C-alpha cells in the first residue's frame, strides 16, 4: 500500500515544480525615470510595444514611471508628451455629428432628435473608469520617440522587478 502513496507524492511534486517554474511570459514590473537631455520629462505617457501587445504607463510629474504585467522579451518604447502641450486644441465631444442632415444617429435613423439650431450643447461627461488627463508639465521631445518604427528606445524586459531608466536625446 505504500507504493501508490509514493507515486501520488511524486506526481504532486512534479506538478508543483511545473507550476512554480517561470516561463518566458511571466509578468515583469519595470520602474525608472524618463529624462530628456539629462532633465526629467515631467509628464506624458509611455507605450511598451511587445510581441504580445502594447502596454501603457504614465510618466509622473517627477519623471518616474511604473509599468506592471509586461511580458519578458524585446520591447520598443515610445514616449508621448503632446497630451500636455498647452498649444494643442483639446477635443470636446458635444454629441453633434459633423455631417449635415439627420445622419446615422439623427431622428431619421430612429435616434434622439437634434437640438434646435443655435441651442447650447453641453459637453459629454467623462465616462466612469476613463483615464484622467495626463499630469505634469509639457516637455517637447523629438518626434522620433513617438513612433514605434523610429523610436531608438529598445529594451530587454526580464521576468520579475527591474529598474530601467529611459534617456531621451536630441
C-alpha positions in Angstrom: 0.0 0.0 0.0 3.0 2.3 0.3 3.7 2.1 -3.4 0.5 4.1 -4.5 1.3 6.9 -2.0 4.8 7.2 -3.3 3.5 7.5 -6.9 1.0 10.1 -5.8 3.6 12.1 -3.9 5.9 12.0 -6.9 3.1 13.2 -9.2 2.1 16.1 -6.9 5.7 17.1 -6.5 6.2 17.2 -10.3 3.0 19.3 -10.7 4.2 21.7 -8.0 7.6 22.1 -9.7 6.0 22.7 -13.1 3.6 25.2 -11.7 6.4 27.2 -10.0 8.8 27.3 -13.0 8.9 30.6 -14.7 8.0 30.7 -18.3 9.1 33.4 -20.8 5.8 35.3 -20.4 5.9 35.6 -16.7 4.9 39.2 -15.9 7.6 41.7 -15.3 7.4 45.0 -13.4 9.6 47.9 -14.6 10.2 51.2 -12.8 12.5 54.0 -13.7 12.9 57.7 -14.7 12.4 59.3 -18.1 14.9 62.1 -18.9 15.5 64.3 -21.9 19.0 65.8 -22.3 19.6 65.0 -18.6 16.4 66.7 -17.2 13.3 64.8 -16.1 10.4 64.5 -18.5 7.7 65.9 -16.2 4.6 64.2 -17.7 3.2 62.2 -20.6 2.7 58.5 -21.4 4.9 55.6 -22.3 3.9 52.7 -24.6 5.7 49.4 -24.4 5.4 47.6 -27.7 5.9 43.8 -27.2 5.2 40.8 -29.3 2.1 40.2 -27.2 0.6 43.7 -27.5 1.1 47.3 -26.2 1.3 48.1 -22.5 0.9 51.7 -21.2 2.4 53.6 -18.3 2.1 57.2 -17.2 5.1 59.5 -16.6 4.7 61.2 -13.2 5.5 64.9 -12.7 8.9 63.9 -11.2 9.8 61.9 -14.3 9.3 58.5 -12.8 7.1 55.7 -14.2 6.0 52.2 -13.3 4.8 49.5 -15.7 3.3 46.2 -14.5 2.5 42.8 -16.0 4.7 43.2 -19.1 5.8 40.0 -20.8 9.5 39.2 -20.9 11.4 39.9 -24.1 12.4 42.5 -26.6 10.4 45.7 -26.3 10.2 49.0 -28.2 9.3 52.0 -26.0 7.5 55.1 -27.3 7.1 58.4 -25.4 4.2 60.9 -25.9 4.1 64.3 -24.2 1.8 66.0 -26.6 -1.3 65.5 -24.3 0.2 68.1 -22.1 1.0 70.6 -24.9 -0.8 73.9 -24.0 -0.8 74.9 -27.7 -2.8 71.8 -28.8 -6.5 72.3 -29.1 -8.3 69.8 -26.8 -11.2 68.0 -28.5 -14.5 68.1 -26.6 -17.4 65.8 -27.6 -20.7 67.7 -27.9 -22.9 65.0 -29.2 -23.3 66.5 -32.7 -22.1 64.9 -35.9 -20.0 66.9 -38.3 -22.2 66.0 -41.3 -25.4 67.6 -42.5 -28.9 66.1 -42.4 -30.2 63.7 -39.9 -27.2 61.4 -40.1 -26.7 58.0 -38.7 -27.9 58.9 -35.2 -30.4 61.6 -36.0 -34.2 61.4 -35.9 -34.4 59.8 -39.4 -32.3 56.9 -38.1 -34.5 56.4 -35.1 -32.2 58.2 -32.7 -32.9 61.1 -30.5 -33.9 64.4 -32.2 -31.2 67.0 -32.5 -31.2 70.2 -30.5 -32.6 73.2 -32.3 -30.0 75.2 -34.3 -28.3 77.7 -32.1 -29.1 75.8 -28.9 -26.2 75.4 -26.5 -24.8 71.8 -26.3 -23.4 70.5 -23.0 -20.1 68.7 -23.2 -20.3 65.0 -22.5 -19.2 63.9 -19.0 -16.1 61.8 -18.7 -17.1 58.2 -18.7 -16.7 56.3 -15.4 -13.4 54.4 -15.4 -11.8 56.6 -18.1 -8.3 57.7 -17.7 -7.7 61.2 -16.3 -5.9 63.8 -18.3 -2.1 63.4 -18.1 -0.4 65.0 -15.1 2.7 67.1 -15.3 4.2 69.9 -17.3 4.7 69.7 -21.1 8.2 68.9 -22.3 8.8 69.0 -26.1 10.7 65.9 -27.2 12.0 64.8 -30.6 9.3 63.4 -32.8 11.1 60.1 -33.4 10.4 59.0 -29.8 6.6 59.0 -30.5 6.6 56.4 -33.3 7.3 52.7 -32.9 9.1 52.5 -36.2 11.6 55.3 -35.4 12.0 55.1 -31.6 15.6 54.3 -30.6 14.3 53.1 -27.2 14.7 49.3 -27.4 14.9 47.4 -24.1 15.0 43.8 -23.0 12.4 43.1 -20.3 13.3 40.3 -17.9 11.0 38.4 -15.5 10.5 40.0 -12.1 11.1 43.6 -11.0 13.7 45.8 -12.6 14.7 49.4 -13.0 15.2 50.8 -16.5 15.9 54.5 -16.9 14.9 55.9 -20.3 17.3 58.6 -21.6 16.0 60.7 -24.5 18.4 62.8 -26.5 18.4 65.1 -29.5 
